Amino acid sequence: MKKACFIALTLIFSVYIPVQAQSTSALPWISGLVNVRYQYNGATDAHGFDVRRARLDFRGDLAPRATYRLQVDLAGTPKILDAYLQWRPTGRLAVRFCPPP
């Protein structure tokens, strides 16, 4: 069969690994995500892996009423996906400071 046919086999593996060093609130909560894809082209016998997403997420407490979060995507050109500082003056009120997009 000499038909030009393109076969793409995509396997996406997601790895989510949360890491907490100790119960101390001064240490950040670090987690990450990696998506890997495998492709195969039956017409040219070309195949290979590539990283679709590689993300790191840092969260923590700056003070008893102040928290932060920084999430970055490292696949391709690094970029910040989410970043903020949050202050809770009372139990029901939270003020979040975010950079402009």
Backbone as JSON, one array per atom type, in Angstrom:
{
  "sequence": "MKKACFIALTLIFSVYIPVQAQSTSALPWISGLVNVRYQYNGATDAHGFDVRRARLDFRGDLAPRATYRLQVDLAGTPKILDAYLQWRPTGRLAVRFCPPP",
  "N": [[0.85, -1.18, 0.0], [0.87, 1.97, -1.08], [0.07, 4.41, -0.24], [0.13, 7.77, 0.8], [0.17, 8.35, 4.02], [-0.48, 9.86, 7.07], [0.28, 9.16, 10.28], [-0.39, 9.95, 13.47], [0.57, 9.51, 16.66], [-0.26, 10.25, 19.76], [0.87, 10.55, 22.92], [0.22, 11.64, 26.01], [1.68, 12.44, 28.91], [1.12, 13.21, 32.18], [2.55, 14.65, 34.94], [2.29, 15.28, 38.24], [3.69, 16.61, 40.94], [3.59, 17.35, 44.12], [5.53, 19.05, 46.54], [6.33, 19.37, 49.83], [8.31, 20.8, 52.15], [8.55, 21.01, 55.06], [6.4, 21.36, 57.95], [6.55, 24.0, 58.56], [5.47, 27.29, 58.03], [7.05, 29.17, 56.79], [8.46, 28.07, 54.72], [8.18, 27.51, 51.2], [5.42, 26.11, 49.3], [5.89, 23.9, 46.82], [5.09, 22.92, 43.59], [4.62, 21.07, 40.52], [4.17, 20.56, 36.95], [4.37, 18.45, 34.17], [3.96, 17.89, 30.8], [4.36, 15.53, 28.35], [4.8, 14.63, 24.94], [4.52, 12.11, 22.48], [5.16, 11.54, 19.1], [4.47, 9.94, 16.0], [5.19, 9.5, 12.62], [3.96, 7.72, 10.09], [4.42, 7.76, 7.34], [6.94, 8.84, 6.84], [8.5, 7.62, 8.7], [9.28, 9.15, 10.88], [9.77, 10.07, 14.21], [9.35, 11.06, 17.66], [9.83, 12.7, 20.87], [8.39, 15.48, 22.61], [8.24, 18.32, 24.81], [5.34, 19.55, 25.97], [4.18, 21.12, 28.0], [5.64, 22.6, 30.85], [5.51, 23.33, 34.0], [5.96, 25.3, 36.95], [5.0, 25.89, 40.28], [4.84, 28.07, 42.92], [3.96, 28.61, 46.23], [3.16, 30.27, 49.28], [3.45, 31.54, 52.69], [3.89, 34.82, 53.73], [3.53, 36.26, 56.01], [1.44, 35.95, 58.97], [-1.04, 36.82, 57.95], [-0.6, 37.24, 55.27], [-0.1, 36.03, 52.0], [1.42, 34.44, 49.1], [1.74, 33.73, 45.55], [3.3, 32.25, 42.76], [3.33, 31.25, 39.53], [4.88, 29.69, 36.86], [5.47, 29.06, 33.38], [7.61, 26.95, 31.74], [8.06, 25.74, 29.31], [9.13, 26.16, 26.04], [9.24, 29.6, 25.44], [9.89, 31.07, 28.51], [7.3, 32.1, 30.71], [5.23, 34.07, 32.9], [2.47, 32.76, 34.45], [0.7, 33.12, 36.59], [0.66, 35.37, 39.27], [0.67, 36.76, 42.46], [0.16, 38.72, 45.45], [-1.4, 38.34, 48.54], [-3.43, 39.75, 51.04], [-5.01, 39.36, 54.12], [-6.91, 41.15, 56.03], [-9.06, 40.71, 57.73], [-11.06, 37.82, 58.63], [-12.98, 37.49, 56.63], [-12.4, 39.22, 54.55], [-10.32, 39.68, 51.81], [-7.53, 41.02, 50.21], [-6.1, 41.25, 47.12], [-3.1, 41.65, 45.4], [-2.09, 42.05, 42.2], [0.12, 41.79, 39.38], [-0.09, 43.75, 36.32], [-1.4, 42.23, 33.29]],
  "CA": [[0.0, 0.0, 0.0], [1.76, 3.11, -1.27], [-0.69, 5.62, 0.07], [0.77, 8.67, 1.75], [-0.72, 8.48, 5.17], [0.16, 10.42, 8.24], [-0.22, 8.58, 11.52], [0.11, 10.67, 14.65], [0.24, 8.85, 17.91], [0.05, 11.22, 20.81], [0.78, 10.09, 24.3], [0.45, 12.77, 26.9], [1.91, 12.02, 30.28], [1.07, 14.32, 33.12], [3.18, 14.35, 36.22], [2.01, 16.33, 39.22], [4.46, 16.21, 42.12], [3.67, 18.38, 45.14], [6.62, 18.86, 47.49], [6.26, 20.24, 51.0], [9.52, 20.51, 52.89], [8.19, 20.76, 56.44], [5.15, 22.01, 58.3], [6.81, 25.42, 58.81], [4.83, 28.11, 57.01], [8.03, 30.03, 56.13], [8.93, 27.38, 53.52], [7.15, 27.54, 50.15], [4.82, 24.9, 48.76], [6.36, 23.85, 45.44], [4.51, 21.83, 42.8], [4.95, 21.22, 39.11], [3.42, 19.8, 35.96], [5.11, 18.22, 32.93], [3.24, 17.15, 29.76], [5.26, 15.07, 27.31], [4.06, 14.07, 23.82], [5.25, 11.28, 21.52], [4.53, 11.56, 17.79], [5.02, 9.04, 15.0], [4.71, 9.72, 11.27], [4.12, 6.46, 9.37], [4.86, 7.97, 5.96], [8.38, 9.11, 6.81], [9.1, 6.95, 9.86], [9.8, 10.13, 11.82], [9.13, 9.97, 15.52], [10.09, 11.74, 18.71], [9.16, 13.28, 22.04], [8.55, 16.89, 22.89], [7.63, 18.78, 26.05], [4.27, 20.51, 25.65], [4.05, 22.03, 29.14], [6.49, 22.39, 32.02], [5.1, 24.43, 34.89], [6.32, 25.3, 38.36], [4.07, 26.69, 41.07], [5.34, 28.37, 44.25], [2.98, 29.26, 47.12], [3.63, 30.31, 50.65], [3.01, 32.57, 53.62], [4.88, 35.83, 54.07], [3.19, 36.63, 57.39], [0.21, 35.24, 59.33], [-2.19, 37.24, 57.13], [-0.15, 37.56, 53.91], [0.34, 34.88, 51.22], [1.85, 34.75, 47.74], [1.75, 32.65, 44.57], [4.0, 32.5, 41.49], [3.26, 30.1, 38.64], [5.58, 29.97, 35.61], [5.5, 28.02, 32.34], [8.98, 26.9, 31.26], [8.13, 25.13, 27.98], [9.27, 27.22, 25.05], [9.67, 30.85, 26.06], [9.34, 31.15, 29.86], [6.35, 33.19, 30.97], [4.52, 34.02, 34.18], [1.04, 32.49, 34.27], [-0.07, 33.67, 37.7], [1.48, 35.94, 40.33], [-0.05, 37.7, 43.31], [0.31, 38.81, 46.9], [-2.74, 38.46, 49.14], [-3.45, 40.17, 52.44], [-6.31, 39.14, 54.76], [-7.0, 41.92, 57.27], [-10.05, 40.01, 58.56], [-11.35, 36.48, 58.13], [-13.88, 37.51, 55.46], [-11.95, 40.16, 53.55], [-8.99, 39.41, 51.26], [-7.11, 41.98, 49.2], [-5.09, 40.59, 46.28], [-2.31, 42.54, 44.57], [-1.64, 41.32, 41.03], [0.72, 42.64, 38.35], [-0.9, 43.8, 35.1], [-1.05, 41.14, 32.35]],
  "C": [[0.89, 1.23, 0.0], [1.05, 4.44, -1.02], [0.07, 6.48, 1.08], [-0.19, 8.9, 2.91], [0.08, 8.96, 6.37], [-0.5, 9.83, 9.48], [0.42, 9.34, 12.68], [-0.38, 9.95, 15.89], [0.68, 9.78, 19.02], [-0.19, 10.58, 22.16], [1.12, 11.29, 25.17], [0.54, 12.23, 28.32], [1.9, 13.25, 31.16], [1.67, 13.86, 34.44], [2.92, 15.53, 37.13], [2.68, 15.89, 40.52], [4.47, 17.37, 43.11], [4.79, 18.05, 46.14], [6.44, 19.86, 48.61], [7.43, 19.87, 51.9], [9.23, 20.15, 54.34], [6.89, 21.5, 56.74], [5.34, 23.49, 58.61], [6.21, 26.25, 57.68], [5.81, 29.03, 56.29], [8.57, 29.38, 54.85], [7.84, 27.34, 52.47], [6.62, 26.14, 49.82], [5.17, 24.91, 47.28], [5.71, 22.67, 44.74], [4.84, 22.09, 41.34], [4.12, 20.31, 38.24], [4.28, 19.67, 34.72], [4.23, 17.4, 32.01], [4.22, 16.83, 28.65], [4.42, 14.41, 26.22], [5.01, 13.25, 22.95], [4.48, 11.29, 20.21], [5.25, 10.6, 16.86], [4.38, 9.33, 13.65], [5.01, 8.47, 10.46], [4.65, 6.63, 7.96], [6.37, 8.15, 5.88], [9.16, 8.4, 7.9], [9.77, 7.93, 10.83], [9.04, 10.0, 13.13], [9.98, 10.73, 16.53], [9.19, 12.27, 19.81], [9.33, 14.78, 22.03], [7.8, 17.23, 24.17], [6.61, 19.84, 25.69], [4.11, 21.54, 26.76], [5.04, 21.62, 30.23], [6.25, 23.58, 32.95], [5.61, 24.21, 36.3], [5.4, 26.27, 39.07], [4.64, 26.84, 42.48], [4.26, 29.1, 45.03], [3.55, 29.28, 48.52], [3.03, 31.46, 51.44], [4.16, 33.53, 53.87], [4.75, 36.26, 55.52], [1.9, 35.88, 57.74], [-1.0, 35.61, 58.48], [-1.81, 37.57, 55.69], [0.38, 36.3, 53.23], [0.76, 35.33, 49.82], [1.71, 33.51, 46.86], [2.48, 33.14, 43.32], [3.95, 31.21, 40.69], [3.88, 30.47, 37.3], [5.5, 28.78, 34.68], [6.88, 28.07, 31.71], [9.13, 26.23, 29.91], [8.18, 26.23, 26.94], [9.85, 28.46, 25.69], [9.07, 30.93, 27.47], [8.41, 32.34, 30.02], [5.66, 32.97, 32.3], [3.04, 33.82, 33.89], [0.2, 33.12, 35.36], [0.91, 34.18, 38.76], [0.63, 36.91, 41.14], [0.45, 37.66, 44.74], [-1.09, 39.02, 47.46], [-2.62, 38.8, 50.61], [-4.87, 40.0, 52.96], [-6.36, 39.93, 56.07], [-8.0, 41.32, 58.25], [-10.29, 38.64, 57.96], [-12.18, 36.46, 56.86], [-13.43, 38.43, 54.33], [-10.54, 39.79, 53.11], [-8.72, 40.43, 50.16], [-5.95, 41.35, 48.44], [-4.43, 41.62, 45.39], [-1.71, 41.73, 43.44], [-0.95, 42.27, 40.05], [-0.18, 42.7, 37.11], [-0.46, 42.71, 34.12], [-0.11, 41.58, 31.26]]
}
